[in-house]
């Protein structure tokens, strides 16, 4: 999700995967896949950077998954199987 602010001051988050297009005709207009459109205060370039950062973060998170699960070190996996995992509270 990325945070945006409408011209009327309303703050909300938008899922970049549901953005159909972004128009820039003096104002920045975000058009969603369902046809809803928002006139936002965010500059066109800043909005594109936010979307790029969101997608890069999602790709990085997916690359750390192994068969759909978070990868854990081998020692930790083995300790969990044998029941010898000791956790400490800081």
C-alpha positions as CSV (number, residue, x, y, z in Angstrom):
1,X,0.0,0.0,0.0
2,X,1.1,3.5,-0.7
3,X,-0.1,6.6,1.2
4,X,-1.6,9.5,-0.8
5,X,-3.3,12.7,0.1
6,X,-6.3,14.1,-1.9
7,X,-6.5,17.8,-2.7
8,X,-9.3,18.1,-0.1
9,X,-6.9,16.9,2.7
10,X,-8.1,13.3,3.0
11,X,-5.3,10.8,3.7
12,X,-5.6,7.2,2.7
13,X,-3.7,4.2,1.3
14,X,-4.0,2.8,-2.2
15,X,-2.9,-0.6,-3.5
16,X,-0.6,0.1,-6.4
17,X,-1.8,-3.1,-8.1
18,X,-5.2,-1.6,-8.5
19,X,-4.0,1.6,-10.2
20,X,-5.0,1.6,-13.9
21,X,-3.2,4.8,-14.8
22,X,-1.8,8.1,-13.5
23,X,-2.6,11.3,-15.4
24,X,-0.8,14.6,-15.1
25,X,-2.5,17.6,-16.5
26,X,-1.4,20.2,-13.9
27,X,-3.0,18.0,-11.2
28,X,-2.0,14.4,-10.6
29,X,-5.0,12.1,-11.1
30,X,-4.9,8.5,-10.0
31,X,-7.4,6.3,-11.9
32,X,-8.2,3.0,-10.3
33,X,-9.2,-0.3,-12.1
34,X,-12.8,0.1,-10.8
35,X,-13.1,3.6,-12.5
36,X,-12.6,5.6,-9.3
37,X,-10.3,8.5,-9.7
38,X,-8.6,10.7,-7.1
39,X,-6.9,14.1,-7.5
40,X,-3.9,13.9,-5.3
41,X,-1.4,16.4,-3.9
42,X,1.6,14.1,-4.5
43,X,3.7,15.1,-7.5
44,X,3.6,12.7,-10.5
45,X,7.3,11.7,-10.1
46,X,7.0,11.2,-6.4
47,X,4.0,8.9,-6.9
48,X,5.9,6.8,-9.5
49,X,8.8,6.5,-7.0
50,X,6.4,5.3,-4.3
51,X,5.0,2.7,-6.6
52,X,8.4,1.6,-7.7
53,X,9.6,1.3,-4.0
54,X,6.5,-0.7,-3.1
55,X,6.9,-3.2,-6.0
56,X,10.7,-3.5,-5.3
57,X,10.0,-4.3,-1.7
58,X,7.4,-6.9,-2.7
59,X,9.8,-8.6,-5.1
60,X,12.5,-8.6,-2.4
61,X,10.2,-10.2,0.1
62,X,9.1,-12.8,-2.4
63,X,12.7,-13.7,-3.2
64,X,13.2,-14.6,0.5
65,X,10.4,-17.2,0.4
66,X,11.1,-20.8,-0.1
67,X,8.1,-22.8,-1.5
68,X,5.9,-20.0,-0.2
69,X,7.3,-20.0,3.3
70,X,9.9,-17.7,5.0
71,X,13.3,-19.2,4.8
72,X,14.8,-20.0,8.2
73,X,18.4,-21.0,8.9
74,X,19.0,-24.8,8.9
75,X,20.0,-24.8,12.6
76,X,16.7,-23.2,13.6
77,X,14.6,-25.6,11.6
78,X,16.4,-28.6,13.1
79,X,16.1,-27.2,16.6
80,X,12.3,-26.8,16.1
81,X,11.9,-30.3,14.9
82,X,13.8,-31.8,17.8
83,X,12.2,-29.5,20.3
84,X,15.5,-28.1,21.6
85,X,14.8,-24.5,20.4
86,X,15.4,-22.1,23.3
87,X,14.0,-18.6,23.0
88,X,15.0,-15.7,25.3
89,X,13.1,-12.5,26.0
90,X,15.2,-9.3,25.8
